[in-house]
Amino acid sequence: MRITYGPWGETLDELAAAAKAAEDAGAEAVWVPELHRSATVSAAALARATTRAQVGTAVALAFTRSPMTLALEALDLDELSGGRFVLGLGCGVRRLNEDWHGVRWDRPVARLRETVAAIREFVARCGTGEPIDAPGLRIRGYRRPFPAARDRVPVYLAAVGPAMTRLAAGIGDGWISHELCSPAYLRDRLLPRIGEGLAGRARSDLDVVVSACCSIDEDPRAARRRAAGGVGFYASVRAYSGLFDFHGLAGEQARVVEAFRSGSGAGDLAGAVPDHMVGALTLSGTARQVRERLRAYEGLADTVKL
């Protein structure tokens, strides 16, 4: 089981330094999200700061850039990192796409399948000068004059729902879980869907990446309180009700939603999140406690993203 890391930094320099420290400590990959920063720009900073670890987006938004732009950025980042880049893509939700980015939201599963096909077709053929035909691409008279680090950049897909999870298993080089994903939820709800989606592919062809919100402190309660805000943020989104209901936390989620509707900002929701809710959904506690809980993913996940 690979241990990988999603670094944090208030500046790009701090982000890069944290990634380098993680690489030096043994992290086999470093990942950057897309919300407060551009995932691809952040990935470029990490590619320059590291030398061995994979550099991945977890995740870049799949529909807010054209497939050609995604492919070009992936090729550039793969070159910048010396062939270490992983393009992790996710759809987001309707409000994020339509209201925040002004892009259409329809047929997300089919559209993501088409987007991945177009990216792979472009990466494979953009240096040949031959016509490129793929969903959303009809390119003539084009030849990318730069040598590619590889002729295929790995594409990982983030998925929560059943249909998207099956798609990730069917076409992705890897699957990335939601940021809150307990070993039990992975085992009982997600791996069966992944098995259905493989549809003849070998399980070894798919890198199962589980995201684990990790908070360590000599005081276990302080560690849990630090992680409570993240749990509250996701609990405020009704689309994730299945996750909380699975863990017997439907009532707790309802109270978080009520707090959110009463005007509490995402950063103030920690107070509505009890310790047992944090304990069920995160790796929080002392270093020894977190190591013990981390072992529960062995045999289930190929990669853990802390």
N, C-alpha and C positions, 0 to 999 in steps of 0.2 A: 504494500500500500504506500503510494507516494504521498509525502507531506509537502504541500505547497502553501502559498501565502498571498493574501491580499493586503499590501502595505497601506499605511495611512500617512499623510503629511499635510500640513497646512500650506506648504509651498511645494512647487515641483522639485526643488532641491531636497526638501525633507522627504518627499515621496521617493525620490531616487535613492537617497541615503538609506531609507528603510528597506528598499528592495535589495540593495547591495548587502546590507547586514543580514537579511533573510537568506540570500544566496550563500553568504559565508557560513551561516549556521546550518546549511544543508537543505534549504528549500529547493525543490526540483523545478518549480515554476513560480512566477510571480504574476499576479492578475490585477487588472485595473477595471473599475466600473465606469458607467456613463450616467452621470446625473449632474453633479456640480462641475465636472470637467468633461472635456472630450475624451472618450476612451482611446482613440487612436493617437492623439497628441500625448496623452499620459504614457501610452505604451512606448512611444518614441523616446521619452525621457528615461524609461526603465531599460530600454534596449541599449542605450548608451552607457548606463550605469552598471550593467551586469555583463558577464562574459560566458556563463555556463547555463544558467537557469532558462527554461522556456519563458517567454513573455506572452501573456495572453490577455485578451479583452473578455471580461466577465461581468457584463457583456456590453458590446456595442449594439445600438439600436438598428435593427435590420431594415426598416422602411424609411428612415429619415435621410438616407443617402441612396443614390442610385446604385444598382448592382455593379456598374462599371467603376464608380468611385470607390465602393467597398473593395473591389478587386485590386484597384490601383494602390489603395492604401495598404492592403495586405501585402502586395508585392514589395512596396517600399519598406514596410516594417520588417518583412522577412529579410530583405537585403541589409537593412540597418542592423539587425540582430545577428546576422550571419546564419540564417536558416533556423532561427529559434522561435519564430512567431506562430501563435495560434489565434485564429480569428474566431472568437466566441460571439455568437449573435443571439439576440432575443427580440421578441416582438414588442414587449411592453403591453400596455393596455390601451383601450380606445381613447380615453381622455388624454393620456400622454401624447399619443400620436396626433389626434385631431386638434386638441386645444393648445397644446404646448408647441407642437412642431408644424401644425398646419398641413399634415399629410393625410391621405385617405386611409380609412381602416375598413377593410373588407376581406373576407376569405383569408384570415391570417395563416391558417395551416397550409392551404394551397399556395398562398403567395410566398411563404417562407420556403417551401419546396422549390418554387420557381427561382427565387432569389439565389439559393444555394447552387442550383444548376447553372444559372447564368454566371455566377462568380467562378465556378470551376471551369466552365467552358472558356471564359475570357482568360483566366490564368494559363490554361493549357495551350491556347492558340494565339495569344496576343503578340507573340514574337515571330510568328510565321508569315504574316502578311496575308493569310488566307481569310476569306469571309468568315464572320462569326455570327451564328444564328442560335439564339437561345431565348427563353422567355424574357421579354423586355430589352433584348439586344438584337439589333440588326446592323452590323458594322461592316462597312466596305472601305477599301483603300486605307487601311490602318495597319501599322506595324510598330510595335513598341521597340525602340532601338536600344534598350538597356538589358543586359544579361540578368536573368532571374536567379536568385539563390537556389530555388527549387522549382520544379515544374508542377508542384502541387502543394498548396498551403493547407494545413489541417483546418477544418471547419467544425467547431463545436456548437451545439445548439442548447440554449437554456429552455426548459420546459417545466410546466407545473400541471396543466390539465392532461387528461388521458390521450386525446388526439395528438396534441403537440408532443407529448412524451413518446408516443409510438413513432411519430415522424422522426424525432431526434435519433431514436434507436435504428430506424430504417435507413437514414441517409447520412447521419452525422459521423464524424470521426470521434466525437465525444458527446456526452450529455452532461449538462451542468444543472444541478438542483437549485431550488429556491434557497434563499439565504438562511432560512430556518428549516432544517431537515434532520429529524432525529433518526437514529438507527432503526427504530421500530417502523417509522413511517416509510423509510427507504425500503425496508424488507417487505412489509406487508402491502403497501399501496403502489410503490413506484417500480420496483424490480419486476413484478408481474407484467406491468404495462410495457416495460422495456423488453421483456422476453417476447411479448406479442409483436412488438414493432420490429424485432430483428428479422423475422420472416425469412429464415434461411441463412442469414448472416451468422458468422461465428460470434459468440459473446466476446471473444478476445479481440474482435475488430472494433469494439466500442470502449472508449475510456469513460468509465462512470465516475464523474466528479461530484462529490457531495460538498456543499458549502456548510461550514460550521462556524457560527458566530462564537468567537473565543474571547474570554475575559479572565485574566489571571491576576490574583492579588493574594497576599498573605492572609488577608481577611476575606473569607468566602462571601460574606454578605456584601462587602464593598465590590467584589467582582460581579456579583449578581446585579447590584444596583447600576453598575456601569453598563451592563448589557440590557437593562430593562427598557431603555429608550428605543433601541432597535426593535425589540419585541413589540413595543407599543405602536411603533410606526406601521409595522405590517398588520398588527391586529386591527388597526383602524380601517383597513381595506376589506370590505365584505367579500370580495372575490376569493379571499384566502380562508373563508369560513370552514371549508372541508378539512384543512390542515389542523385548525384549532379544535374542531369537533372530534376528529380522530383521537386527539390527546385528552378528550374529556374537558376541554377548556372553552366550550361554547359560551357559558355564562360569563367567564372572565373576558372573553372577546367582546361580548355585548356591553359590558361595563366600560371597556376601552372605547368602543364606538360611541357610547353615550358621552364620555368625557370629551371626545373629539368634537362631537356635535355641539357641545356646550361652549366651545370656543378654545379649548386647549390646543395649542400648537403641537406639531409632531414632537418637538423637543421637550414638551411638558407632560407627555403621556406616561412617562416612567412611573409616576406616582400612582397610576391606575393599574399597574402591572404588578401582581404579587410575586413573591420570591419563587413559589412553586411553579409558576408559569414560565419564569426565566429558566429554572432548572430543567424543565421538561424539553425545552427547545434550543438551548445553547450549551456550550461547553464553558461553564463558569465555576470558578473556585480557585483553590490553590493549584500550583503547578502539578503536584502529585494527583490531586483529584481530576484535573483535566486530562492528564496522561491516561489515567484509568478509564475515563469515559471515552477517550479517543479510541481505545482498543475495541470498543463495541462496533466500530465500523469495519473491522477486519473481516474479510470474507464477503463483505457486501459491496464496498466501494473500492475502486482501483486507485482513486486519488481523493485526498481530503484537502479542501481549500480553506485554510484558517483565515 
